[in-house]
Amino acid sequence: MNSFKIGSVVVETPLVLAPMAGVTNHAFRLICKQIGGVGLVTSEMFSAYAIKFRDPRTATMIDWTDEERPISVQVFGGDPETVAIGARAMQEAGADIVDVNFGCPVPKVARSGSGAFLLKDVGKAREILIRARQVVSVPLTIKTRIGWAEDDVTVFDLARTAEICGVDAITIHGRTASQGYSGTADWDIIAEVKKRVGIPVIANGDVKTPQDAEQIFEKTGCDAIMIGRAAMGNPWLFSRITEYLKTGIVPPEPDYSMKLVTAREHLALLTTVLGATRAAREMRGHLAWYIKGMPGAPVLRNRLMTTKSVQEIEEVLDEARSKC
Ligand SMILES: Cc1cc2nc3c(=O)[nH]c(=O)nc-3n(C[C@H](O)[C@H](O)[C@H](O)COP(=O)(O)O)c2cc1C
């Protein structure tokens, strides 16, 4: 478990929390940091267009604090000038690293020529990176997939282009855009990219357990790994991986009561950050992940669906505790 560097930023542990819209806001990032094991946390993605037009809702997403550092902040956009404005604004707002999204396949994002669409147009990606590099002095990274479709794997070209443009690291989710989340992540292609570029490569896709983490490191030779879905309702995964890679012993999962205590802290933090109404809405998803596998979880999940306030969610938490 070596530390690694992204440009000038030292990342103490090579485990990265993936950017996840609707999930990796301040509350969840802080919970992960407090539990430990995670070297770098990443924000939800920011639309460079929304930043450019000073969208007030986007401004509320600038929510990081010093306890989270180093923090990487992700932007997406489809034209060089807009991405440059967004990237520069995030640097000025205190991002330690600015990441540009070249991997989001969601139609709303790809349709605007942003995200994974840029895997189809490496020339445009290059223009975006040249301009972003001109305006951003903190480390600049990209996160991408392996290509648009199985017969259109462009990540090798994109990774070399990024390196030439002065990008400091590249994260690769080993699926194509058209795969969405189906099938499995192709770690072999990530390994091949790692061989072909000199900048740090962060491998992403399908790491669910400490043993998966060991395998993806071995198979890809990558500098770090990024974890998304498996961390949801499971912020202990990073410290369990750290422990396993140090000792070879898989640490036990936290017991249900510890999970519920953390869920309660998460709810309190969300309420502070988002206000009660939005916190209640967002916590429904998180809590469903925290209670996964607990006695009575299906009934609790159904009850959660109808909750509208923080107090009602706390009642579900009380009920969960009584069942454990
Ligand atoms: C709810 C959710 C939101 C996501 N939002 C983003 C995002 O904002 N930016 C991004 O680059 N990837 C996003 N992703 C993709 C993840 O960062 C990650 O690449 C993907 O989930 C694969 O990693 P995993 O197998 O560890 O989950 C999102 C994924 C999920 C499940």
The ligand as a Tripos MOL2 file, in Angstrom:
@<TRIPOS>MOLECULE
LIG
   31    33     1     0     0
SMALL
NO_CHARGES

@<TRIPOS>ATOM
      1 C1        -25.0760    6.7050   -8.3200 C.3       1 LIG1
      2 C2        -23.8500    6.8720   -9.1710 C.ar      1 LIG1
      3 C3        -23.4540    8.1420   -9.5660 C.ar      1 LIG1
      4 C4        -22.3110    8.3020  -10.3500 C.ar      1 LIG1
      5 N1        -21.9030    9.5720  -10.6770 N.ar      1 LIG1
      6 C5        -20.7300    9.7490  -11.3460 C.ar      1 LIG1
      7 C6        -20.2060   11.0500  -11.5740 C.ar      1 LIG1
      8 O1        -20.7810   12.0570  -11.1670 O.2       1 LIG1
      9 N2        -19.0440   11.1500  -12.2760 N.ar      1 LIG1
     10 C7        -18.3600   10.0450  -12.7220 C.ar      1 LIG1
     11 O2        -17.3000   10.1880  -13.3330 O.2       1 LIG1
     12 N3        -18.8210    8.8120  -12.5000 N.ar      1 LIG1
     13 C8        -19.9720    8.6390  -11.8110 C.ar      1 LIG1
     14 N4        -20.3960    7.3790  -11.5160 N.ar      1 LIG1
     15 C9        -19.5620    6.2230  -11.9080 C.3       1 LIG1
     16 C10       -18.6130    5.8390  -10.7540 C.3       1 LIG1
     17 O3        -17.7440    6.8900  -10.4360 O.3       1 LIG1
     18 C11       -17.7930    4.5890  -11.1200 C.3       1 LIG1
     19 O4        -17.0080    4.8640  -12.2390 O.3       1 LIG1
     20 C12       -18.6650    3.3840  -11.4400 C.3       1 LIG1
     21 O5        -19.6980    3.2290  -10.4810 O.3       1 LIG1
     22 C13       -17.8310    2.0900  -11.5020 C.3       1 LIG1
     23 O6        -17.1720    1.8510  -10.2880 O.3       1 LIG1
     24 P1        -17.7360    0.7810   -9.1980 P.3       1 LIG1
     25 O7        -17.8380   -0.5460   -9.8710 O.co2     1 LIG1
     26 O8        -16.7190    0.8090   -8.0940 O.co2     1 LIG1
     27 O9        -19.0800    1.2840   -8.7660 O.co2     1 LIG1
     28 C14       -21.5570    7.1840  -10.7690 C.ar      1 LIG1
     29 C15       -21.9780    5.9110  -10.3800 C.ar      1 LIG1
     30 C16       -23.0960    5.7500   -9.5960 C.ar      1 LIG1
     31 C17       -23.5120    4.3530   -9.1810 C.3       1 LIG1
@<TRIPOS>BOND
     1     1     2 1
     2     2     3 ar
     3     2    30 ar
     4     3     4 ar
     5     4     5 ar
     6     4    28 ar
     7     5     6 ar
     8     6     7 ar
     9     6    13 1
    10     7     8 2
    11     7     9 ar
    12     9    10 ar
    13    10    11 2
    14    10    12 ar
    15    12    13 ar
    16    13    14 ar
    17    14    15 1
    18    14    28 ar
    19    15    16 1
    20    16    17 1
    21    16    18 1
    22    18    19 1
    23    18    20 1
    24    20    21 1
    25    20    22 1
    26    22    23 1
    27    23    24 1
    28    24    25 2
    29    24    26 1
    30    24    27 1
    31    28    29 ar
    32    29    30 ar
    33    30    31 1
@<TRIPOS>SUBSTRUCTURE
     1 LIG1         1 GROUP 0 **** ****
